[in-house]
Amino acid sequence: MKTFQGKTAVLTGAGSGFGLELARLAAAQGMNVVMADVQQDALDKAAEEIRGLGAQVLAYRLDVSKAAEVEALGAATVERFGVPHLVFNNAGVAFGGLIWEHSLKDWEWVVGVNLMGVAHGVRVFTPLMIEAARSNPDFEGHIVNTASMAGLLNSPNMGVYNVTKHAVVSLSETLYQDLHLVTEQVDCSVLCPYFVPTGIHESHRNRPKEELAAIKATPSQMIAQAMSAKAVTSGKVTAKEVAQKVLDAVRDRQFYIYSHPQALGMVQKRLEDVMLGRNPTDPFEARPELGESLRKSLRDALR
């Protein structure tokens, strides 16, 4: 995308983290900003800030797991600003624990947000962009889907999260190939961040209230929550830095976006396992003390 001035960005998960930081950057570039988030108070505060930066803002309370709500967001965006040029399917939740301990409700919640939220965004906005490109040779569109390094690796005790993030990488790679079959004016990227302080470790705050009241976390899930909180809050790369990488990737038509390129060594090791038919490498090979600590915690909890 050559220029951003006067164009429109749609951002899910815009009340905090990467979504809010990209909203700030989009406003600075002179874009109209559609900000969607499930948390009304965070959304209201964020939208007020972005309006204060001089941007035209549409704030929209949205549960991305609900198809009808994403469809309504698409209609509201077109009515207010026209077809968007940048769509950031970013809303996501974190959840861990031993994979056989995830309840049906756990699966439905995480898959609904992390995977179907992206699928709904792609389903609703891609046809609009393609049609706009057909009718206007100057139209430029770009879709960015937020996955994770967990979409390229399989850390233990993070089952349902890994599954959804691998699916988002697959969805995004397929979208890239499909778009290039039909147009040169609409492109896409996948964001694979590692540990960045975004607040994602507090995702449970946005789980449906009726589920929260009935949930009793298993020991493995509590261990995963504690480890995730420590890893996320200690991250050195900021959400602002990652948002800038996203904007740069859109400008440069770069597909893979990494917050921590140094983590790709682990991805290479995994792909070598696949290519060689080798059993999966110990994910704690470089830091065995972490693996031993997790094993001990889980085995003690399961006694």
SEFI-492312 format. One record per residue (C-alpha): residue in one letter; chain; x, y, z. Coordinates in steps of 0.02 Angstrom, whole numbers, plus 50000, padded with zeros to 5 digits. Layout:
<r marse="a" vofi="A" u="X" v="Y" w="Z"/>
...
This chain:
<r marse="m" vofi="A" u="50000" v="50000" w="50000"/>
<r marse="k" vofi="A" u="50086" v="50158" w="49941"/>
<r marse="t" vofi="A" u="49992" v="50286" w="50045"/>
<r marse="f" vofi="A" u="49879" v="50286" w="50199"/>
<r marse="q" vofi="A" u="49814" v="50464" w="50199"/>
<r marse="g" vofi="A" u="49624" v="50471" w="50184"/>
<r marse="k" vofi="A" u="49604" v="50282" w="50184"/>
<r marse="t" vofi="A" u="49509" v="50175" w="50308"/>
<r marse="a" vofi="A" u="49572" v="50046" w="50431"/>
<r marse="v" vofi="A" u="49463" v="49918" w="50521"/>
<r marse="l" vofi="A" u="49543" v="49851" w="50680"/>
<r marse="t" vofi="A" u="49475" v="49716" w="50794"/>
<r marse="g" vofi="A" u="49541" v="49701" w="50970"/>
<r marse="a" vofi="A" u="49564" v="49890" w="50958"/>
<r marse="g" vofi="A" u="49537" v="49929" w="51141"/>
<r marse="s" vofi="A" u="49713" v="49877" w="51192"/>
<r marse="g" vofi="A" u="49876" v="49797" w="51135"/>
<r marse="f" vofi="A" u="49919" v="49787" w="50951"/>
<r marse="g" vofi="A" u="49748" v="49850" w="50898"/>
<r marse="l" vofi="A" u="49759" v="50011" w="50997"/>
<r marse="e" vofi="A" u="49940" v="50042" w="50946"/>
<r marse="l" vofi="A" u="49897" v="50018" w="50762"/>
<r marse="a" vofi="A" u="49748" v="50136" w="50784"/>
<r marse="r" vofi="A" u="49870" v="50269" w="50848"/>
<r marse="l" vofi="A" u="49984" v="50243" w="50699"/>
<r marse="a" vofi="A" u="49839" v="50243" w="50576"/>
<r marse="a" vofi="A" u="49775" v="50407" w="50649"/>
<r marse="a" vofi="A" u="49948" v="50484" w="50631"/>
<r marse="q" vofi="A" u="49945" v="50431" w="50447"/>
<r marse="g" vofi="A" u="49780" v="50521" w="50419"/>
<r marse="m" vofi="A" u="49671" v="50366" w="50407"/>
<r marse="n" vofi="A" u="49490" v="50345" w="50458"/>
<r marse="v" vofi="A" u="49487" v="50215" w="50597"/>
<r marse="v" vofi="A" u="49353" v="50086" w="50634"/>
<r marse="m" vofi="A" u="49388" v="50020" w="50809"/>
<r marse="a" vofi="A" u="49303" v="49860" w="50865"/>
<r marse="d" vofi="A" u="49321" v="49773" w="51032"/>
<r marse="v" vofi="A" u="49218" v="49661" w="51146"/>
<r marse="q" vofi="A" u="49260" v="49764" w="51301"/>
<r marse="q" vofi="A" u="49150" v="49919" w="51295"/>
<r marse="d" vofi="A" u="49241" v="50025" w="51425"/>
<r marse="a" vofi="A" u="49412" v="49995" w="51347"/>
<r marse="l" vofi="A" u="49340" v="50030" w="51174"/>
<r marse="d" vofi="A" u="49260" v="50194" w="51228"/>
<r marse="k" vofi="A" u="49421" v="50255" w="51308"/>
<r marse="a" vofi="A" u="49527" v="50204" w="51159"/>
<r marse="a" vofi="A" u="49407" v="50283" w="51032"/>
<r marse="e" vofi="A" u="49408" v="50447" w="51129"/>
<r marse="e" vofi="A" u="49597" v="50449" w="51123"/>
<r marse="i" vofi="A" u="49605" v="50416" w="50936"/>
<r marse="r" vofi="A" u="49476" v="50551" w="50901"/>
<r marse="g" vofi="A" u="49586" v="50667" w="51002"/>
<r marse="l" vofi="A" u="49725" v="50632" w="50877"/>
<r marse="g" vofi="A" u="49615" v="50705" w="50740"/>
<r marse="a" vofi="A" u="49553" v="50545" w="50660"/>
<r marse="q" vofi="A" u="49375" v="50507" w="50608"/>
<r marse="v" vofi="A" u="49326" v="50358" w="50715"/>
<r marse="l" vofi="A" u="49187" v="50229" w="50713"/>
<r marse="a" vofi="A" u="49186" v="50134" w="50878"/>
<r marse="y" vofi="A" u="49095" v="49968" w="50870"/>
<r marse="r" vofi="A" u="49067" v="49845" w="51012"/>
<r marse="l" vofi="A" u="49100" v="49675" w="50934"/>
<r marse="d" vofi="A" u="49114" v="49492" w="50979"/>
<r marse="v" vofi="A" u="49215" v="49426" w="50832"/>
<r marse="s" vofi="A" u="49155" v="49248" w="50863"/>
<r marse="k" vofi="A" u="48979" v="49300" w="50811"/>
<r marse="a" vofi="A" u="48960" v="49296" w="50622"/>
<r marse="a" vofi="A" u="48811" v="49415" w="50620"/>
<r marse="e" vofi="A" u="48905" v="49544" w="50722"/>
<r marse="v" vofi="A" u="49054" v="49544" w="50603"/>
<r marse="e" vofi="A" u="48935" v="49558" w="50455"/>
<r marse="a" vofi="A" u="48853" v="49707" w="50540"/>
<r marse="l" vofi="A" u="49025" v="49784" w="50568"/>
<r marse="g" vofi="A" u="49059" v="49768" w="50382"/>
<r marse="a" vofi="A" u="48896" v="49855" w="50339"/>
<r marse="a" vofi="A" u="48925" v="49994" w="50466"/>
<r marse="t" vofi="A" u="49101" v="50023" w="50398"/>
<r marse="v" vofi="A" u="49042" v="50038" w="50218"/>
<r marse="e" vofi="A" u="48900" v="50153" w="50268"/>
<r marse="r" vofi="A" u="49016" v="50270" w="50365"/>
<r marse="f" vofi="A" u="49178" v="50268" w="50265"/>
<r marse="g" vofi="A" u="49156" v="50154" w="50114"/>
<r marse="v" vofi="A" u="49256" v="49995" w="50082"/>
<r marse="p" vofi="A" u="49405" v="49987" w="50199"/>
<r marse="h" vofi="A" u="49583" v="49978" w="50136"/>
<r marse="l" vofi="A" u="49663" v="49895" w="50287"/>
<r marse="v" vofi="A" u="49581" v="49759" w="50393"/>
<r marse="f" vofi="A" u="49672" v="49698" w="50549"/>
<r marse="n" vofi="A" u="49591" v="49537" w="50610"/>
<r marse="n" vofi="A" u="49679" v="49549" w="50776"/>
<r marse="a" vofi="A" u="49561" v="49504" w="50918"/>
<r marse="g" vofi="A" u="49620" v="49350" w="51012"/>
<r marse="v" vofi="A" u="49623" v="49261" w="51179"/>
<r marse="a" vofi="A" u="49753" v="49154" w="51267"/>
<r marse="f" vofi="A" u="49714" v="48990" w="51354"/>
<r marse="g" vofi="A" u="49824" v="48845" w="51408"/>
<r marse="g" vofi="A" u="49826" v="48681" w="51500"/>
<r marse="l" vofi="A" u="49845" v="48498" w="51454"/>
<r marse="i" vofi="A" u="49752" v="48473" w="51292"/>
<r marse="w" vofi="A" u="49639" v="48332" w="51355"/>
<r marse="e" vofi="A" u="49581" v="48442" w="51499"/>
<r marse="h" vofi="A" u="49501" v="48575" w="51388"/>
<r marse="s" vofi="A" u="49313" v="48569" w="51406"/>
<r marse="l" vofi="A" u="49193" v="48588" w="51261"/>
<r marse="k" vofi="A" u="49161" v="48767" w="51317"/>
<r marse="d" vofi="A" u="49348" v="48801" w="51319"/>
<r marse="w" vofi="A" u="49363" v="48740" w="51140"/>
<r marse="e" vofi="A" u="49211" v="48838" w="51082"/>
<r marse="w" vofi="A" u="49272" v="49000" w="51162"/>
<r marse="v" vofi="A" u="49452" v="48996" w="51100"/>
<r marse="v" vofi="A" u="49412" v="48928" w="50926"/>
<r marse="g" vofi="A" u="49268" v="49052" w="50912"/>
<r marse="v" vofi="A" u="49378" v="49204" w="50946"/>
<r marse="n" vofi="A" u="49550" v="49155" w="50881"/>
<r marse="l" vofi="A" u="49501" v="49060" w="50724"/>
<r marse="m" vofi="A" u="49321" v="49100" w="50679"/>
<r marse="g" vofi="A" u="49348" v="49284" w="50720"/>
<r marse="v" vofi="A" u="49482" v="49289" w="50585"/>
<r marse="a" vofi="A" u="49377" v="49183" w="50467"/>
<r marse="h" vofi="A" u="49228" v="49299" w="50487"/>
<r marse="g" vofi="A" u="49337" v="49451" w="50454"/>
<r marse="v" vofi="A" u="49407" v="49372" w="50296"/>
<r marse="r" vofi="A" u="49236" v="49314" w="50238"/>
<r marse="v" vofi="A" u="49155" v="49485" w="50263"/>
<r marse="f" vofi="A" u="49290" v="49606" w="50205"/>
<r marse="t" vofi="A" u="49385" v="49515" w="50067"/>
<r marse="p" vofi="A" u="49240" v="49516" w="49942"/>
<r marse="l" vofi="A" u="49213" v="49702" w="49974"/>
<r marse="m" vofi="A" u="49395" v="49738" w="49937"/>
<r marse="i" vofi="A" u="49399" v="49631" w="49781"/>
<r marse="e" vofi="A" u="49243" v="49715" w="49713"/>
<r marse="a" vofi="A" u="49317" v="49887" w="49751"/>
<r marse="a" vofi="A" u="49475" v="49835" w="49658"/>
<r marse="r" vofi="A" u="49374" v="49780" w="49507"/>
<r marse="s" vofi="A" u="49286" v="49947" w="49496"/>
<r marse="n" vofi="A" u="49436" v="50058" w="49538"/>
<r marse="p" vofi="A" u="49610" v="50022" w="49468"/>
<r marse="d" vofi="A" u="49686" v="50134" w="49603"/>
<r marse="f" vofi="A" u="49609" v="50041" w="49750"/>
<r marse="e" vofi="A" u="49733" v="49958" w="49867"/>
<r marse="g" vofi="A" u="49679" v="49836" w="50003"/>
<r marse="h" vofi="A" u="49773" v="49736" w="50133"/>
<r marse="i" vofi="A" u="49717" v="49611" w="50265"/>
<r marse="v" vofi="A" u="49826" v="49569" w="50416"/>
<r marse="n" vofi="A" u="49781" v="49420" w="50525"/>
<r marse="t" vofi="A" u="49856" v="49402" w="50698"/>
<r marse="a" vofi="A" u="49921" v="49227" w="50731"/>
<r marse="s" vofi="A" u="50069" v="49194" w="50847"/>
<r marse="m" vofi="A" u="50236" v="49106" w="50856"/>
<r marse="a" vofi="A" u="50122" v="48972" w="50930"/>
<r marse="g" vofi="A" u="50058" v="48955" w="50751"/>
<r marse="l" vofi="A" u="50231" v="48896" w="50697"/>
<r marse="l" vofi="A" u="50279" v="48799" w="50854"/>
<r marse="n" vofi="A" u="50189" v="48685" w="50976"/>
<r marse="s" vofi="A" u="50234" v="48730" w="51154"/>
<r marse="p" vofi="A" u="50172" v="48603" w="51282"/>
<r marse="n" vofi="A" u="50026" v="48642" w="51398"/>
<r marse="m" vofi="A" u="49955" v="48768" w="51272"/>
<r marse="g" vofi="A" u="49847" v="48650" w="51168"/>
<r marse="v" vofi="A" u="49693" v="48742" w="51108"/>
<r marse="y" vofi="A" u="49790" v="48904" w="51084"/>
<r marse="n" vofi="A" u="49920" v="48816" w="50976"/>
<r marse="v" vofi="A" u="49784" v="48735" w="50871"/>
<r marse="t" vofi="A" u="49695" v="48898" w="50833"/>
<r marse="k" vofi="A" u="49854" v="48993" w="50793"/>
<r marse="h" vofi="A" u="49917" v="48858" w="50674"/>
<r marse="a" vofi="A" u="49747" v="48870" w="50590"/>
<r marse="v" vofi="A" u="49764" v="49059" w="50571"/>
<r marse="v" vofi="A" u="49934" v="49039" w="50489"/>
<r marse="s" vofi="A" u="49860" v="48910" w="50369"/>
<r marse="l" vofi="A" u="49709" v="49020" w="50334"/>
<r marse="s" vofi="A" u="49822" v="49169" w="50299"/>
<r marse="e" vofi="A" u="49941" v="49075" w="50184"/>
<r marse="t" vofi="A" u="49792" v="49009" w="50087"/>
<r marse="l" vofi="A" u="49716" v="49183" w="50079"/>
<r marse="y" vofi="A" u="49880" v="49249" w="50009"/>
<r marse="q" vofi="A" u="49882" v="49118" w="49872"/>
<r marse="d" vofi="A" u="49697" v="49139" w="49832"/>
<r marse="l" vofi="A" u="49709" v="49328" w="49821"/>
<r marse="h" vofi="A" u="49853" v="49316" w="49700"/>
<r marse="l" vofi="A" u="49747" v="49208" w="49586"/>
<r marse="v" vofi="A" u="49618" v="49345" w="49562"/>
<r marse="t" vofi="A" u="49693" v="49517" w="49596"/>
<r marse="e" vofi="A" u="49853" v="49617" w="49614"/>
<r marse="q" vofi="A" u="49768" v="49754" w="49714"/>
<r marse="v" vofi="A" u="49726" v="49662" w="49875"/>
<r marse="d" vofi="A" u="49860" v="49579" w="49979"/>
<r marse="c" vofi="A" u="49878" v="49503" w="50152"/>
<r marse="s" vofi="A" u="49999" v="49468" w="50294"/>
<r marse="v" vofi="A" u="50006" v="49360" w="50449"/>
<r marse="l" vofi="A" u="50073" v="49427" w="50613"/>
<r marse="c" vofi="A" u="50166" v="49299" w="50721"/>
<r marse="p" vofi="A" u="50215" v="49386" w="50883"/>
<r marse="y" vofi="A" u="50305" v="49301" w="51026"/>
<r marse="f" vofi="A" u="50296" v="49366" w="51204"/>
<r marse="v" vofi="A" u="50241" v="49549" w="51198"/>
<r marse="p" vofi="A" u="50157" v="49643" w="51342"/>
<r marse="t" vofi="A" u="49981" v="49664" w="51273"/>
<r marse="g" vofi="A" u="49868" v="49603" w="51413"/>
<r marse="i" vofi="A" u="49822" v="49444" w="51319"/>
<r marse="h" vofi="A" u="49863" v="49342" w="51475"/>
<r marse="e" vofi="A" u="49707" v="49422" w="51552"/>
<r marse="s" vofi="A" u="49593" v="49360" w="51413"/>
<r marse="h" vofi="A" u="49479" v="49271" w="51536"/>
<r marse="r" vofi="A" u="49408" v="49441" w="51586"/>
<r marse="n" vofi="A" u="49311" v="49442" w="51421"/>
<r marse="r" vofi="A" u="49247" v="49264" w="51429"/>
<r marse="p" vofi="A" u="49056" v="49254" w="51433"/>
<r marse="k" vofi="A" u="48999" v="49288" w="51611"/>
<r marse="e" vofi="A" u="48888" v="49134" w="51620"/>
<r marse="e" vofi="A" u="49041" v="49027" w="51581"/>
<r marse="l" vofi="A" u="49154" v="49112" w="51705"/>
<r marse="a" vofi="A" u="49035" v="49073" w="51846"/>
<r marse="a" vofi="A" u="49034" v="48887" w="51804"/>
<r marse="i" vofi="A" u="49219" v="48863" w="51767"/>
<r marse="k" vofi="A" u="49338" v="48776" w="51884"/>
<r marse="a" vofi="A" u="49514" v="48786" w="51813"/>
<r marse="t" vofi="A" u="49618" v="48627" w="51817"/>
<r marse="p" vofi="A" u="49793" v="48629" w="51894"/>
<r marse="s" vofi="A" u="49873" v="48624" w="51722"/>
<r marse="q" vofi="A" u="49769" v="48772" w="51666"/>
<r marse="m" vofi="A" u="49819" v="48871" w="51820"/>
<r marse="i" vofi="A" u="50002" v="48829" w="51787"/>
<r marse="a" vofi="A" u="49984" v="48883" w="51605"/>
<r marse="q" vofi="A" u="49902" v="49046" w="51660"/>
<r marse="a" vofi="A" u="50043" v="49086" w="51781"/>
<r marse="m" vofi="A" u="50179" v="49045" w="51653"/>
<r marse="s" vofi="A" u="50092" v="49146" w="51518"/>
<r marse="a" vofi="A" u="50072" v="49297" w="51632"/>
<r marse="k" vofi="A" u="50257" v="49293" w="51677"/>
<r marse="a" vofi="A" u="50314" v="49273" w="51497"/>
<r marse="v" vofi="A" u="50199" v="49406" w="51425"/>
<r marse="t" vofi="A" u="50230" v="49538" w="51557"/>
<r marse="s" vofi="A" u="50418" v="49516" w="51547"/>
<r marse="g" vofi="A" u="50424" v="49540" w="51358"/>
<r marse="k" vofi="A" u="50548" v="49673" w="51301"/>
<r marse="v" vofi="A" u="50475" v="49708" w="51129"/>
<r marse="t" vofi="A" u="50328" v="49829" w="51146"/>
<r marse="a" vofi="A" u="50157" v="49823" w="51065"/>
<r marse="k" vofi="A" u="50197" v="49991" w="50984"/>
<r marse="e" vofi="A" u="50352" v="49918" w="50901"/>
<r marse="v" vofi="A" u="50251" v="49771" w="50835"/>
<r marse="a" vofi="A" u="50115" v="49887" w="50769"/>
<r marse="q" vofi="A" u="50248" v="49983" w="50673"/>
<r marse="k" vofi="A" u="50308" v="49819" w="50598"/>
<r marse="v" vofi="A" u="50129" v="49786" w="50542"/>
<r marse="l" vofi="A" u="50114" v="49956" w="50458"/>
<r marse="d" vofi="A" u="50283" v="49934" w="50374"/>
<r marse="a" vofi="A" u="50232" v="49762" w="50311"/>
<r marse="v" vofi="A" u="50072" v="49832" w="50236"/>
<r marse="r" vofi="A" u="50173" v="49967" w="50149"/>
<r marse="d" vofi="A" u="50301" v="49841" w="50085"/>
<r marse="r" vofi="A" u="50179" v="49698" w="50047"/>
<r marse="q" vofi="A" u="50273" v="49584" w="50165"/>
<r marse="f" vofi="A" u="50180" v="49426" w="50214"/>
<r marse="y" vofi="A" u="50264" v="49357" w="50371"/>
<r marse="i" vofi="A" u="50280" v="49480" w="50516"/>
<r marse="y" vofi="A" u="50385" v="49430" w="50667"/>
<r marse="s" vofi="A" u="50409" v="49521" w="50831"/>
<r marse="h" vofi="A" u="50557" v="49409" w="50878"/>
<r marse="p" vofi="A" u="50649" v="49346" w="50723"/>
<r marse="q" vofi="A" u="50775" v="49260" w="50838"/>
<r marse="a" vofi="A" u="50639" v="49134" w="50883"/>
<r marse="l" vofi="A" u="50640" v="49068" w="50705"/>
<r marse="g" vofi="A" u="50781" v="48949" w="50751"/>
<r marse="m" vofi="A" u="50652" v="48847" w="50847"/>
<r marse="v" vofi="A" u="50537" v="48850" w="50696"/>
<r marse="q" vofi="A" u="50678" v="48786" w="50586"/>
<r marse="k" vofi="A" u="50711" v="48644" w="50709"/>
<r marse="r" vofi="A" u="50526" v="48596" w="50705"/>
<r marse="l" vofi="A" u="50523" v="48596" w="50514"/>
<r marse="e" vofi="A" u="50680" v="48488" w="50513"/>
<r marse="d" vofi="A" u="50588" v="48366" w="50626"/>
<r marse="v" vofi="A" u="50447" v="48361" w="50499"/>
<r marse="m" vofi="A" u="50562" v="48343" w="50348"/>
<r marse="l" vofi="A" u="50668" v="48207" w="50428"/>
<r marse="g" vofi="A" u="50523" v="48112" w="50506"/>
<r marse="r" vofi="A" u="50608" v="48143" w="50673"/>
<r marse="n" vofi="A" u="50514" v="48142" w="50837"/>
<r marse="p" vofi="A" u="50474" v="48319" w="50897"/>
<r marse="t" vofi="A" u="50623" v="48405" w="50976"/>
<r marse="d" vofi="A" u="50613" v="48449" w="51160"/>
<r marse="p" vofi="A" u="50550" v="48629" w="51160"/>
<r marse="f" vofi="A" u="50656" v="48662" w="51314"/>
<r marse="e" vofi="A" u="50816" v="48599" w="51234"/>
<r marse="a" vofi="A" u="50901" v="48768" w="51256"/>
<r marse="r" vofi="A" u="50832" v="48795" w="51432"/>
<r marse="p" vofi="A" u="50811" v="48625" w="51513"/>
<r marse="e" vofi="A" u="50779" v="48700" w="51684"/>
<r marse="l" vofi="A" u="50614" v="48772" w="51620"/>
<r marse="g" vofi="A" u="50558" v="48603" w="51555"/>
<r marse="e" vofi="A" u="50605" v="48518" w="51717"/>
<r marse="s" vofi="A" u="50509" v="48649" w="51817"/>
<r marse="l" vofi="A" u="50353" v="48625" w="51710"/>
<r marse="r" vofi="A" u="50362" v="48436" w="51720"/>
<r marse="k" vofi="A" u="50382" v="48441" w="51908"/>
<r marse="s" vofi="A" u="50238" v="48564" w="51930"/>
<r marse="l" vofi="A" u="50121" v="48460" w="51824"/>
<r marse="r" vofi="A" u="50167" v="48293" w="51900"/>
<r marse="d" vofi="A" u="50151" v="48361" w="52077"/>
<r marse="a" vofi="A" u="49981" v="48437" w="52032"/>
<r marse="l" vofi="A" u="49917" v="48273" w="51957"/>
<r marse="r" vofi="A" u="49962" v="48164" w="52106"/>
